[in-house]
């Protein structure tokens, strides 16, 4: 049986992808409004929802942009390209290699739960 390799994604890329999906959803909602232009109230609802979706994506892009400036920049050991890391564990933006800066997590199975405050508190309580 072939070994299944899990592919991880960088948190920054996930959030940027979500914001891009919001933009496309906004455009689709507005096009839906054009298709229903005979029913003014329905057209207005589609346009308002589309506009709100696009405005929310702008907020998400601004938020991830400010978060990205605070992220730790490291060189990936696999592809040797610079990447940004959020939290205790993350994945390389280029090659999807799981990364950690926490010495306690080195050698452990990659899991995004390590970034949660709850897990960190439980780990401190056990020590």
Helices and strands as residue ranges (DSSP letters): H 11-35, H 40-70, E 72-75, E 82-85, E 89-91, E 98-100, G 103-105, G 112-115, H 117-126
